[in-house]
Amino acid sequence: MSTTTLLHIDASPRGERSHSRKLGREFVAAWQAAHADGRVIARDLGHNPPPFVTEAWVEGAFTPPAGHSAAAQAEIRISDQFVDELLAADELVIAAPIYNFGLPAALKAWVDQIVRIGRTVGMGAGGFEGLARGKKVHVIVASGSDFRPTGAYGAYNFFEPHLRGILGFIGITDVQFVYAHSLNDGNPLREQSLAEARTALKSLVAA
Ligand SMILES: Cc1cc2nc3c(=O)[nH]c(=O)nc-3n(C[C@H](O)[C@H](O)[C@H](O)COP(=O)(O)O)c2cc1C
């Protein structure tokens, strides 16, 4: 039987103060307890953001390898590492803050590295088709206000539709979101929200 692999992504630039990191660590500990011989790949985007797409990257991603400049080779090698980690995983846990209604820049930079024609997206008879099928993704979202889709700021939540859209584009449709919301200092809902997020994450490990 092959080993189950979890890709653990952190996207907060904060350290010990980060709620998403704390919840992500707890999820991973529970996942490891449930998968005795499971393998975890850690990818810390918050502390080591991926490079942005450059002209050399575009050359590397969209032209035949034989003609690649040294710069294109170097840039695409980095992208390949991100893609290899993603494709090696059976499950992903992505722990991230909402920044300005959407994905923090480090997570968006990762998205730009892993959406790759020929690796995670193919061209079928009917157009684009996702190649990263069969994976399960858990997304832990931390926000200062209530950005749950049904929450007071739900109409401004561009994080979930964006990430769901991107994951669907590469073939991943089994995606669960857990919200730790209302985390701003002094918000009376904060502790309850964190407790509910912990309970939801535990049930995702068990599922
Ligand atoms: C640059 C920046 C932008 C933010 N934008 C939002 C926002 O749009 N909506 C929101 O509810 N909270 C926002 N926040 C608050 C964070 O989402 C909140 O502090 C969250 O806990 C951060 O995640 P972390 O604890 O894992 O670092 C923002 C914080 C920062 C620093």
The ligand as a Gaussian input file, in Angstrom:
#p B3LYP/6-31G(d) Opt

LIG

0 1
 C       -2.830000      43.464000       5.119000
 C       -4.019000      42.899000       5.864000
 C       -5.235000      42.847000       5.228000
 C       -6.338000      42.307000       5.909000
 N       -7.538000      42.248000       5.263000
 C       -8.602000      41.701000       5.902000
 C       -9.871000      41.613000       5.255000
 O      -10.039000      41.960000       4.101000
 N      -10.891000      41.089000       5.966000
 C      -10.762000      40.656000       7.265000
 O      -11.726000      40.201000       7.856000
 N       -9.570000      40.709000       7.891000
 C       -8.490000      41.213000       7.235000
 N       -7.283000      41.273000       7.870000
 C       -7.142000      40.631000       9.185000
 C       -6.553000      39.238000       9.070000
 O       -7.265000      38.424000       8.154000
 C       -6.571000      38.570000      10.457000
 O       -5.707000      39.312000      11.296000
 C       -6.107000      37.114000      10.424000
 O       -6.128000      36.596000      11.726000
 C       -4.697000      37.005000       9.866000
 O       -4.315000      35.639000       9.778000
 P       -3.186000      35.060000      10.751000
 O       -3.731000      35.230000      12.158000
 O       -3.060000      33.637000      10.369000
 O       -1.932000      35.840000      10.526000
 C       -6.187000      41.818000       7.221000
 C       -4.936000      41.899000       7.847000
 C       -3.872000      42.433000       7.176000
 C       -2.525000      42.492000       7.866000

